[in-house]
Structure formats: C-alpha cells, structure tokens
Amino acid sequence: MFKIQHWDGGGPMLTAGLGTEVLIFLLYALQTLTQSVDKDPDWTRVYPELADDYSGPAISRSSAPSSNITAKLDNMLDNAKISPEIFESLGKGFKNLSETVGKITDLTDATVATNDYAKNVKTASTAISDMNKSYGVAINAMSSMADATKDAQSYRDQFQLITKNMGALNAVYELELQDTTKHLKAMNAFYGNLTAAMENMADATKESQVFKSEMARLTNNISSLNGIYGNMLTAMRGGNA
C-alpha cells in the first residue's frame, strides 16, 4: 500500500513485509526438514491409550473392529484417490520448497535491488519535478522574450519613423542650404558690383574734382577774355567817337 500510494516510508515497509515472508518460509522449511520421514506418526493423538503415561480406563478392542477401521481407512484413501505417487509428489514438493528456501538470499538481494529501484524512482521523480520547474521558468523567460521582441519591434518602427523624418529634414536642409548658397553667391556678386561701382564713383569723384578745377580755370580764362574783349570794345568805341 505504501508503494502503491507513494506514501513516505514505502521502502522500509516493503522491506519489513518481505523480511516477514522470508522468516515464515524459513520457519516452515526448518520445521519440514527437522521432521524425520521414517518416523512413525504419533498415533497417541488418535489412540490416547497408546501413550506411556496414559492413566485412563483400558479400552478393549477386538481384532475385527481393528481390521474394520483399517479397511475404512483404506477405503477412505481409495475414495480420495490418494496413492503412493501422491506421497512421492508431496515429498518432491517439500524438496522444491527446501530449494526455494535456499534461494531466499536471492530474494533478499532482489529486495535490496527493489529498494534501490525505489530510491532511483524517487530521485527521478525529483529530477522530473525540477525539470518541470525549469520548464516553467523557461516558458516565462520565453514569454518575456516575446514581450521584449514586441517592444523591440515597436522601437524598430519608431526608429524607422525617426530615420524617415531625419531623411526628410536632411532633404529640406539640403534644399535650404542650396538656396542659401545661391543667395550668398548673389549677395557676393552684388557686393562685388557695388564695390566696383563705388570704386568707379571714387574715380569719377576724382575726375569731377579735376573737371571742376579745369572749369574754374576755364571760367577765369573766360572772365579774363571778357575783360580783354570789353576793354577792346571800349577802346574801339572810344576811337570811333
């Protein structure tokens, strides 16, 4: 029952039970071996007056009844079909029993092996229990990995979106940079032209100063000529008068 129900202490109980069976077989075998085959049966159990210490009344028995009882016994054996072969078979059975008792040591070894097997089964059960626990932990870890994979997929999608946005920003920045470069080139050209114009204006200013000086000289010369021509006219008018 202990082994079938997997109760604690099954190994010791099985050992105790098998040991009890071995002890019973040994006692029965020793009793059989100590009995002499050639010894007459104890007829005092049937005929108490045959005992040496019998003190009861004497029982008179005639030969006829004795023969009658023997005949009845023979008839009973014949009706039961108990023949000498049966007694021989019974003797062989006791001999086989003796050999079986001689093999009790092998049975004891088998009991020890059974105990070892029970211990191994218990160890295997413990290992299977630990394996089930490890399997549960592995399932939880795989579930966590699946959740982490989902999070990684979401992170990947967000990262791809950020990459696309960065690409779009780079394109816009590149266009703005190109426009800025064009504007800078145009401004550089404008400032170059403005510088040239200012230089030309500076040159023109210098030339204007020269022109102004020349005009002043020309004006002075014209004034002198006007004075000369005026004096000449005055003189000519005075001569004509």
DOLOLUM-162605 format. One record per residue (C-alpha): residue in three letters; residue number from 1; x, y, z; chain. Coordinates in Angstrom, 2 decimals. Example, Ala and Ser with C-alpha at 12.3 -4.5 7.8 and 13.67 -1.06 7.14 Angstrom:
2
<ala 1 <12.30 -4.50 7.80> A>
<ser 2 <13.67 -1.06 7.14> A>
//
This chain:
241
<met 1 <0.00 0.00 0.00> A>
<phe 2 <2.83 2.38 0.85> A>
<lys 3 <4.47 1.83 -2.54> A>
<ile 4 <1.20 1.94 -4.47> A>
<gln 5 <0.02 5.13 -2.77> A>
<his 6 <3.53 6.63 -2.88> A>
<trp 7 <3.46 7.33 0.85> A>
<asp 8 <6.57 8.19 2.78> A>
<gly 9 <8.34 5.19 4.28> A>
<gly 10 <7.32 2.84 1.47> A>
<gly 11 <10.83 1.38 1.18> A>
<pro 12 <11.16 0.36 4.86> A>
<met 13 <7.61 -1.05 4.94> A>
<leu 14 <8.26 -3.13 1.80> A>
<thr 15 <11.50 -4.41 3.33> A>
<ala 16 <9.70 -5.32 6.57> A>
<gly 17 <6.93 -7.17 4.71> A>
<leu 18 <9.31 -9.16 2.52> A>
<gly 19 <11.50 -9.91 5.54> A>
<thr 20 <8.46 -11.29 7.39> A>
<glu 21 <7.62 -13.54 4.44> A>
<val 22 <11.22 -14.78 4.35> A>
<leu 23 <11.09 -15.56 8.08> A>
<ile 24 <7.84 -17.51 7.69> A>
<phe 25 <9.26 -19.55 4.80> A>
<leu 26 <12.42 -20.27 6.80> A>
<leu 27 <10.48 -21.46 9.84> A>
<tyr 28 <8.24 -23.66 7.72> A>
<ala 29 <11.22 -25.12 5.87> A>
<leu 30 <13.13 -25.77 9.08> A>
<gln 31 <10.10 -27.49 10.57> A>
<thr 32 <9.79 -29.67 7.48> A>
<leu 33 <13.50 -30.51 7.41> A>
<thr 34 <13.64 -31.41 11.10> A>
<gln 35 <10.83 -33.93 10.77> A>
<ser 36 <12.08 -37.44 10.03> A>
<val 37 <10.48 -39.14 7.07> A>
<asp 38 <10.96 -42.61 8.59> A>
<lys 39 <9.41 -41.66 11.93> A>
<asp 40 <6.08 -43.29 12.69> A>
<pro 41 <3.15 -40.98 13.05> A>
<asp 42 <2.04 -40.03 16.56> A>
<trp 43 <-0.87 -42.43 16.97> A>
<thr 44 <-1.44 -41.23 20.52> A>
<arg 45 <-3.37 -38.33 19.05> A>
<val 46 <-5.90 -40.84 17.72> A>
<tyr 47 <-5.46 -43.53 20.34> A>
<pro 48 <-4.63 -41.84 23.66> A>
<glu 49 <-4.31 -45.21 25.41> A>
<leu 50 <-1.12 -45.85 23.43> A>
<ala 51 <0.72 -43.14 25.33> A>
<asp 52 <3.16 -44.32 28.01> A>
<asp 53 <1.71 -42.03 30.63> A>
<tyr 54 <-1.91 -42.93 29.85> A>
<ser 55 <-3.88 -43.40 33.10> A>
<gly 56 <-7.38 -43.71 31.76> A>
<pro 57 <-9.58 -46.80 31.61> A>
<ala 58 <-8.41 -49.66 29.48> A>
<ile 59 <-10.18 -49.94 26.19> A>
<ser 60 <-10.71 -53.39 24.84> A>
<arg 61 <-10.54 -53.69 21.10> A>
<ser 62 <-11.28 -56.78 19.12> A>
<ser 63 <-9.45 -57.76 16.04> A>
<ala 64 <-12.48 -57.41 13.88> A>
<pro 65 <-13.14 -53.78 14.67> A>
<ser 66 <-9.44 -53.03 14.22> A>
<ser 67 <-9.50 -54.62 10.85> A>
<asn 68 <-12.71 -52.80 10.13> A>
<ile 69 <-11.12 -49.42 10.99> A>
<thr 70 <-8.12 -50.21 8.79> A>
<ala 71 <-10.43 -51.20 6.00> A>
<lys 72 <-12.34 -47.95 6.42> A>
<leu 73 <-9.07 -46.03 6.30> A>
<asp 74 <-8.06 -47.87 3.14> A>
<asn 75 <-11.47 -47.18 1.63> A>
<met 76 <-11.16 -43.51 2.54> A>
<leu 77 <-7.74 -43.29 0.87> A>
<asp 78 <-9.07 -45.08 -2.18> A>
<asn 79 <-12.08 -42.79 -2.39> A>
<ala 80 <-9.82 -39.77 -2.05> A>
<lys 81 <-7.59 -41.27 -4.74> A>
<ile 82 <-4.52 -40.86 -2.56> A>
<ser 83 <-1.89 -43.15 -3.99> A>
<pro 84 <1.81 -43.66 -3.24> A>
<glu 85 <2.56 -41.41 -6.22> A>
<ile 86 <0.81 -38.58 -4.40> A>
<phe 87 <3.00 -39.09 -1.36> A>
<glu 88 <6.03 -39.16 -3.65> A>
<ser 89 <4.86 -35.95 -5.31> A>
<leu 90 <4.38 -34.44 -1.85> A>
<gly 91 <7.97 -35.35 -0.99> A>
<lys 92 <9.17 -33.71 -4.18> A>
<gly 93 <7.15 -30.63 -3.26> A>
<phe 94 <8.89 -30.40 0.10> A>
<lys 95 <12.23 -30.81 -1.67> A>
<asn 96 <11.39 -27.98 -4.03> A>
<leu 97 <10.32 -25.91 -1.04> A>
<ser 98 <13.73 -26.55 0.53> A>
<glu 99 <15.43 -25.37 -2.66> A>
<thr 100 <13.19 -22.31 -2.68> A>
<val 101 <14.22 -21.53 0.88> A>
<gly 102 <17.82 -21.85 -0.23> A>
<lys 103 <17.15 -19.16 -2.78> A>
<ile 104 <15.75 -16.78 -0.18> A>
<thr 105 <19.10 -14.97 -0.24> A>
<asp 106 <18.49 -14.14 -3.89> A>
<leu 107 <15.07 -12.81 -2.90> A>
<thr 108 <16.72 -10.66 -0.23> A>
<asp 109 <19.09 -9.31 -2.87> A>
<ala 110 <16.07 -8.61 -5.06> A>
<thr 111 <14.52 -6.73 -2.14> A>
<val 112 <17.64 -4.60 -1.83> A>
<ala 113 <17.55 -4.02 -5.57> A>
<thr 114 <13.88 -3.07 -5.26> A>
<asn 115 <14.77 -0.54 -2.57> A>
<asp 116 <17.49 0.87 -4.81> A>
<tyr 117 <14.98 1.00 -7.64> A>
<ala 118 <12.52 2.84 -5.38> A>
<lys 119 <15.24 5.32 -4.44> A>
<asn 120 <16.13 5.78 -8.10> A>
<val 121 <12.46 6.28 -8.97> A>
<lys 122 <12.16 8.86 -6.20> A>
<thr 123 <15.30 10.59 -7.45> A>
<ala 124 <13.92 10.51 -10.99> A>
<ser 125 <10.63 11.96 -9.74> A>
<thr 126 <12.52 14.76 -8.02> A>
<ala 127 <14.52 15.36 -11.20> A>
<ile 128 <11.32 15.44 -13.26> A>
<ser 129 <9.79 17.90 -10.78> A>
<asp 130 <12.86 20.10 -11.05> A>
<met 131 <12.72 19.77 -14.81> A>
<asn 132 <9.06 20.85 -14.76> A>
<lys 133 <10.02 23.88 -12.68> A>
<ser 134 <12.86 24.68 -15.08> A>
<tyr 135 <10.44 24.24 -17.97> A>
<gly 136 <8.02 26.71 -16.33> A>
<val 137 <10.85 29.20 -15.83> A>
<ala 138 <11.88 28.71 -19.46> A>
<ile 139 <8.29 29.34 -20.60> A>
<asn 140 <8.16 32.54 -18.54> A>
<ala 141 <11.51 33.59 -19.97> A>
<met 142 <10.28 32.89 -23.50> A>
<ser 143 <7.12 34.90 -22.77> A>
<ser 144 <9.26 37.76 -21.51> A>
<met 145 <11.42 37.43 -24.61> A>
<ala 146 <8.29 37.58 -26.77> A>
<asp 147 <7.20 40.75 -24.98> A>
<ala 148 <10.70 42.14 -25.38> A>
<thr 149 <10.55 41.23 -29.07> A>
<lys 150 <7.29 43.17 -29.39> A>
<asp 151 <8.87 46.13 -27.65> A>
<ala 152 <11.91 45.82 -29.90> A>
<gln 153 <9.61 45.75 -32.94> A>
<ser 154 <7.85 48.90 -31.71> A>
<tyr 155 <11.24 50.52 -31.06> A>
<arg 156 <12.33 49.49 -34.54> A>
<asp 157 <9.21 51.04 -36.08> A>
<gln 158 <9.77 54.25 -34.12> A>
<phe 159 <13.41 54.28 -35.12> A>
<gln 160 <12.46 53.79 -38.79> A>
<leu 161 <9.98 56.67 -38.47> A>
<ile 162 <12.68 58.85 -36.91> A>
<thr 163 <15.05 57.83 -39.70> A>
<lys 164 <12.48 58.85 -42.31> A>
<asn 165 <11.91 62.16 -40.54> A>
<met 166 <15.65 62.74 -40.35> A>
<gly 167 <15.90 61.96 -44.07> A>
<ala 168 <13.14 64.46 -44.83> A>
<leu 169 <14.83 67.07 -42.61> A>
<asn 170 <18.14 66.42 -44.35> A>
<ala 171 <16.45 66.90 -47.73> A>
<val 172 <14.86 70.17 -46.57> A>
<tyr 173 <18.15 71.29 -45.04> A>
<glu 174 <19.95 70.45 -48.26> A>
<leu 175 <17.45 72.50 -50.28> A>
<glu 176 <17.73 75.38 -47.82> A>
<leu 177 <21.49 75.09 -47.96> A>
<gln 178 <21.40 75.20 -51.74> A>
<asp 179 <19.12 78.27 -51.66> A>
<thr 180 <21.34 79.90 -49.04> A>
<thr 181 <24.37 79.18 -51.18> A>
<lys 182 <22.66 80.77 -54.17> A>
<his 183 <21.71 83.79 -52.06> A>
<leu 184 <25.23 84.08 -50.75> A>
<lys 185 <26.60 83.90 -54.27> A>
<ala 186 <24.12 86.54 -55.42> A>
<met 187 <24.96 88.75 -52.45> A>
<asn 188 <28.66 88.28 -53.09> A>
<ala 189 <28.12 89.27 -56.73> A>
<phe 190 <26.03 92.24 -55.62> A>
<tyr 191 <28.64 93.37 -53.13> A>
<gly 192 <31.29 92.88 -55.79> A>
<asn 193 <29.37 95.03 -58.23> A>
<leu 194 <28.69 97.58 -55.51> A>
<thr 195 <32.37 97.72 -54.65> A>
<ala 196 <33.22 98.21 -58.31> A>
<ala 197 <30.59 100.94 -58.60> A>
<met 198 <31.94 102.64 -55.50> A>
<glu 199 <35.42 102.43 -56.93> A>
<asn 200 <34.11 103.88 -60.19> A>
<met 201 <32.34 106.58 -58.25> A>
<ala 202 <35.57 107.32 -56.43> A>
<asp 203 <37.34 107.58 -59.73> A>
<ala 204 <34.51 109.74 -61.07> A>
<thr 205 <34.80 111.93 -58.00> A>
<lys 206 <38.47 112.40 -58.66> A>
<glu 207 <37.72 113.20 -62.28> A>
<ser 208 <34.97 115.58 -61.15> A>
<gln 209 <37.50 117.40 -58.99> A>
<val 210 <39.81 117.70 -61.96> A>
<phe 211 <36.88 118.76 -64.13> A>
<lys 212 <35.88 121.30 -61.51> A>
<ser 213 <39.39 122.69 -61.38> A>
<glu 214 <39.55 122.88 -65.14> A>
<met 215 <36.14 124.52 -65.25> A>
<ala 216 <37.31 127.06 -62.68> A>
<arg 217 <40.39 127.80 -64.75> A>
<leu 218 <38.26 127.96 -67.87> A>
<thr 219 <35.90 130.35 -66.11> A>
<asn 220 <38.81 132.51 -65.04> A>
<asn 221 <40.17 132.46 -68.54> A>
<ile 222 <36.78 133.39 -69.95> A>
<ser 223 <36.49 136.19 -67.40> A>
<ser 224 <39.93 137.45 -68.40> A>
<leu 225 <38.99 137.22 -72.05> A>
<asn 226 <35.75 139.02 -71.34> A>
<gly 227 <37.71 141.78 -69.63> A>
<ile 228 <40.12 141.97 -72.50> A>
<tyr 229 <37.31 141.98 -75.06> A>
<gly 230 <35.45 144.58 -73.01> A>
<asn 231 <38.46 146.85 -72.91> A>
<met 232 <38.98 146.37 -76.62> A>
<leu 233 <35.35 147.23 -77.31> A>
<thr 234 <35.59 150.24 -75.09> A>
<ala 235 <38.71 151.33 -76.80> A>
<met 236 <37.20 150.76 -80.21> A>
<arg 237 <34.09 152.68 -79.29> A>
<gly 238 <36.19 155.48 -77.95> A>
<gly 239 <38.20 155.68 -81.19> A>
<asn 240 <35.14 155.80 -83.31> A>
<ala 241 <33.78 158.73 -81.34> A>
//
